[in-house]
Amino acid sequence: MSENGTQMVRTGGVRLSYRSWGAEEGVPVVLLHCLGEDGEDWRGPLISGLAGAHPVHALDLRGHGGSDWPGSYGMDDFVGDLRGFLDELGIDKAILVGHSFGSVVAYLFAQEYPERVVRLVLEETGAMRPVRPPQEVPEPPPGAPLFDWEVKVQWTRQRNDPDPRWWDRLPAITAPTLLVGGGDRSHLPQEDLRLMADRIPQARVLTIDGAGHLVHEARPMEFTRAVLDFLAES
């Protein structure tokens, strides 16, 4: 373990950094951050609320934080990393909680490996359908990068013209799923969450009005309660 509490695993030739907290028993929870952040973004009430009953792992996605920045950032790369991470930690089944970009990784994984996902929480997720008009591929900001800007470049291209299977295979998700929206202060169309919930067999939408895109930061206690209540359902 490093001085800042991170650990490393290697999967598919890529080193992935992560942090762990919580119980030794229980269904593991894996937290997946948004674009430009890392596992530290999750510190707060959610970790405290989960750690009493679950092992909790916050992963730095490739191109972020202490994980490798390999330059290849297709969504299949991220899904493969998550599968390898679970395998390396000996986790057969997990609860996945993802925010924004991380939530897309989570639900694409749940499509591909439905038997490995016990429950799924998607905070301010994106519906992977073509964006019209397409977003422009941005130039990097000045200064030292906080994450590999190539992730943003490749994500924008995939967001504009996504693989149709990412939308078509939403019904393949078998885990009970909670989609959390931030209401009218979010830049994401909240109707997209409802459309996704209609396609996922056991899904529903919870809106935390006024929270915006960063629900777990703007309304940490409400978000934590929503997640814990969802996980406690039989």
VEXDREN-2710 file (C-alpha; in Angstrom, 1 decimal):
% VEXDREN-2710
k/r/px/py/pz
1/MET/0.0/0.0/0.0
2/SER/1.3/3.5/-0.9
3/GLU/1.6/6.4/1.5
4/ASN/-1.7/7.8/0.3
5/GLY/-3.5/4.5/0.9
6/THR/-3.7/3.4/-2.7
7/GLN/-2.9/-0.1/-3.9
8/MET/-2.1/-1.5/-7.4
9/VAL/-3.2/-4.4/-9.5
10/ARG/-2.1/-5.2/-13.1
11/THR/-4.6/-6.5/-15.6
12/GLY/-4.1/-6.8/-19.4
13/GLY/-0.8/-5.0/-19.1
14/VAL/-2.3/-1.9/-17.4
15/ARG/-1.7/-1.0/-13.8
16/LEU/-4.8/0.2/-12.0
17/SER/-4.7/2.1/-8.7
18/TYR/-7.5/1.7/-6.1
19/ARG/-8.4/2.4/-2.5
20/SER/-10.2/0.0/-0.2
21/TRP/-12.2/0.4/3.0
22/GLY/-14.8/-1.5/5.0
23/ALA/-15.8/-4.9/6.1
24/GLU/-14.1/-8.1/5.2
25/GLU/-17.5/-9.8/4.7
26/GLY/-20.4/-8.8/2.5
27/VAL/-21.0/-8.2/-1.2
28/PRO/-18.1/-5.9/-2.4
29/VAL/-19.0/-2.5/-3.7
30/VAL/-16.9/-0.9/-6.5
31/LEU/-17.1/2.8/-7.0
32/LEU/-16.4/4.3/-10.5
33/HIS/-15.7/8.0/-10.8
34/CYS/-16.6/10.5/-13.4
35/LEU/-14.3/11.9/-16.2
36/GLY/-11.3/13.8/-14.9
37/GLU/-11.6/12.6/-11.3
38/ASP/-10.2/9.5/-9.5
39/GLY/-11.2/7.3/-6.6
40/GLU/-10.6/10.1/-4.0
41/ASP/-13.7/11.8/-5.3
42/TRP/-15.9/9.3/-3.4
43/ARG/-14.5/10.0/0.1
44/GLY/-17.3/11.1/2.4
45/PRO/-20.6/9.9/3.8
46/LEU/-21.1/7.2/1.1
47/ILE/-17.9/5.4/2.1
48/SER/-18.8/5.6/5.8
49/GLY/-22.4/4.4/5.1
50/LEU/-21.2/1.4/3.0
51/ALA/-18.1/0.3/4.9
52/GLY/-19.9/-1.2/7.9
53/ALA/-21.5/-4.0/5.8
54/HIS/-19.4/-4.2/2.6
55/PRO/-15.8/-4.2/1.4
56/VAL/-15.6/-1.0/-0.7
57/HIS/-13.2/-0.3/-3.5
58/ALA/-12.8/3.0/-5.4
59/LEU/-10.9/2.4/-8.6
60/ASP/-8.9/5.0/-10.6
61/LEU/-10.0/4.3/-14.2
62/ARG/-7.3/4.1/-16.8
63/GLY/-6.0/7.5/-17.8
64/HIS/-6.9/8.9/-14.4
65/GLY/-5.2/9.3/-11.0
66/GLY/-2.5/6.7/-10.2
67/SER/-3.6/4.3/-12.9
68/ASP/-1.6/4.0/-16.1
69/TRP/-2.3/6.4/-19.0
70/PRO/-1.9/4.0/-21.9
71/GLY/-3.5/6.2/-24.6
72/SER/-6.2/3.7/-25.6
73/TYR/-9.6/4.7/-24.2
74/GLY/-12.3/2.7/-26.0
75/MET/-15.2/1.9/-23.7
76/ASP/-14.4/-1.8/-24.2
77/ASP/-11.0/-1.0/-22.7
78/PHE/-12.7/0.3/-19.5
79/VAL/-15.0/-2.6/-19.3
80/GLY/-12.1/-5.1/-19.7
81/ASP/-10.2/-3.3/-17.0
82/LEU/-13.2/-3.6/-14.6
83/ARG/-13.4/-7.3/-15.4
84/GLY/-9.7/-7.8/-14.8
85/PHE/-9.8/-5.7/-11.6
86/LEU/-12.6/-7.9/-10.2
87/ASP/-10.7/-11.1/-11.2
88/GLU/-7.5/-9.9/-9.6
89/LEU/-9.3/-9.2/-6.3
90/GLY/-11.1/-12.5/-6.5
91/ILE/-14.5/-10.8/-6.7
92/ASP/-17.1/-13.0/-8.4
93/LYS/-20.1/-10.6/-7.9
94/ALA/-20.2/-7.0/-7.0
95/ILE/-22.4/-4.0/-6.5
96/LEU/-21.4/-1.2/-8.9
97/VAL/-21.9/2.5/-8.2
98/GLY/-20.9/4.8/-11.0
99/HIS/-21.0/8.6/-11.6
100/SER/-21.4/10.0/-15.1
101/PHE/-18.6/8.5/-17.2
102/GLY/-18.0/5.9/-14.5
103/SER/-21.7/5.0/-14.6
104/VAL/-21.5/4.3/-18.3
105/VAL/-18.6/1.9/-17.7
106/ALA/-20.7/0.3/-15.0
107/TYR/-23.8/-0.3/-17.2
108/LEU/-21.8/-1.5/-20.2
109/PHE/-20.1/-4.0/-17.9
110/ALA/-23.5/-5.1/-16.6
111/GLN/-24.6/-5.7/-20.1
112/GLU/-21.6/-7.8/-20.9
113/TYR/-21.4/-9.7/-17.6
114/PRO/-24.9/-9.6/-16.1
115/GLU/-24.2/-12.5/-13.8
116/ARG/-21.4/-10.6/-12.0
117/VAL/-23.5/-7.5/-11.0
118/VAL/-25.7/-7.8/-7.9
119/ARG/-27.0/-4.3/-7.9
120/LEU/-26.3/-1.2/-10.0
121/VAL/-26.4/2.5/-9.1
122/LEU/-26.1/5.0/-11.9
123/GLU/-25.6/8.6/-10.8
124/GLU/-26.3/11.2/-13.5
125/THR/-25.6/8.6/-16.2
126/GLY/-25.6/9.2/-20.0
127/ALA/-27.8/7.5/-22.6
128/MET/-25.4/6.3/-25.3
129/ARG/-27.3/7.4/-28.3
130/PRO/-25.9/9.6/-31.1
131/VAL/-25.5/13.3/-30.1
132/ARG/-27.0/15.8/-32.6
133/PRO/-25.4/18.2/-33.2
134/PRO/-22.2/16.4/-32.2
135/GLN/-20.0/17.8/-29.5
136/GLU/-16.7/19.3/-30.6
137/VAL/-13.5/17.4/-29.7
138/PRO/-12.0/19.9/-27.2
139/GLU/-8.5/21.2/-27.0
140/PRO/-6.6/20.5/-23.8
141/PRO/-6.6/23.2/-21.1
142/PRO/-3.3/24.9/-20.3
143/GLY/-1.1/23.7/-17.5
144/ALA/-0.2/20.3/-16.1
145/PRO/-2.9/17.7/-16.9
146/LEU/-4.9/16.2/-14.0
147/PHE/-5.8/13.2/-16.2
148/ASP/-4.9/12.1/-19.7
149/TRP/-6.8/14.5/-22.0
150/GLU/-6.9/11.8/-24.7
151/VAL/-9.6/10.2/-22.6
152/LYS/-11.8/13.3/-23.1
153/VAL/-11.0/13.3/-26.9
154/GLN/-11.8/9.6/-27.4
155/TRP/-14.9/9.8/-25.1
156/THR/-16.3/12.7/-27.1
157/ARG/-16.0/10.8/-30.3
158/GLN/-17.6/7.7/-28.8
159/ARG/-20.3/9.9/-27.2
160/ASN/-21.1/11.5/-30.5
161/ASP/-21.3/8.2/-32.5
162/PRO/-21.8/5.4/-30.0
163/ASP/-21.9/1.7/-30.8
164/PRO/-25.6/0.9/-31.3
165/ARG/-25.3/-2.2/-29.1
166/TRP/-24.7/0.0/-26.0
167/TRP/-28.3/1.2/-26.2
168/ASP/-29.8/-1.9/-27.7
169/ARG/-28.4/-4.2/-25.0
170/LEU/-29.8/-2.3/-22.0
171/PRO/-32.5/-5.0/-21.6
172/ALA/-29.6/-7.5/-21.0
173/ILE/-28.9/-5.9/-17.6
174/THR/-30.4/-8.2/-15.0
175/ALA/-29.4/-6.4/-11.8
176/PRO/-31.9/-4.2/-9.9
177/THR/-30.9/-0.7/-11.0
178/LEU/-31.3/2.7/-9.5
179/LEU/-30.7/5.7/-11.7
180/VAL/-30.2/8.9/-9.7
181/GLY/-30.7/12.3/-11.4
182/GLY/-29.9/15.7/-10.2
183/GLY/-33.0/17.5/-11.5
184/ASP/-33.2/20.7/-13.6
185/ARG/-29.8/21.9/-12.5
186/SER/-28.1/19.0/-14.3
187/HIS/-26.8/19.6/-17.8
188/LEU/-27.9/16.1/-18.8
189/PRO/-31.5/15.6/-20.2
190/GLN/-33.3/14.0/-17.3
191/GLU/-35.7/12.4/-19.7
192/ASP/-32.8/10.2/-20.9
193/LEU/-32.7/8.5/-17.4
194/ARG/-36.4/7.7/-17.7
195/LEU/-35.9/6.3/-21.2
196/MET/-33.0/4.1/-19.9
197/ALA/-35.1/2.9/-16.9
198/ASP/-37.8/1.8/-19.3
199/ARG/-35.3/-0.4/-21.1
200/ILE/-33.6/-2.0/-18.1
201/PRO/-35.9/-4.7/-16.7
202/GLN/-35.6/-3.9/-13.0
203/ALA/-34.9/-0.2/-13.0
204/ARG/-36.3/3.0/-11.5
205/VAL/-35.3/6.7/-11.4
206/LEU/-34.8/8.8/-8.3
207/THR/-34.5/12.5/-8.7
208/ILE/-32.8/14.7/-6.1
209/ASP/-34.1/18.1/-7.2
210/GLY/-31.5/20.8/-7.3
211/ALA/-28.5/18.6/-6.9
212/GLY/-27.2/19.1/-10.4
213/HIS/-24.7/16.8/-12.0
214/LEU/-22.6/16.2/-8.9
215/VAL/-25.3/14.7/-6.8
216/HIS/-23.0/12.8/-4.3
217/GLU/-21.1/16.1/-3.7
218/ALA/-23.9/18.6/-3.6
219/ARG/-26.3/16.4/-1.6
220/PRO/-24.1/13.8/0.0
221/MET/-26.4/12.7/2.8
222/GLU/-29.4/12.4/0.5
223/PHE/-27.4/10.4/-2.0
224/THR/-26.0/8.1/0.6
225/ARG/-29.4/7.4/2.1
226/ALA/-30.8/6.7/-1.4
227/VAL/-28.0/4.2/-2.1
228/LEU/-28.3/2.5/1.3
229/ASP/-32.1/2.2/1.1
230/PHE/-31.8/0.7/-2.4
231/LEU/-29.2/-1.8/-1.3
232/ALA/-31.3/-2.8/1.7
233/GLU/-34.3/-3.8/-0.4
234/SER/-35.0/-7.5/-0.6
END
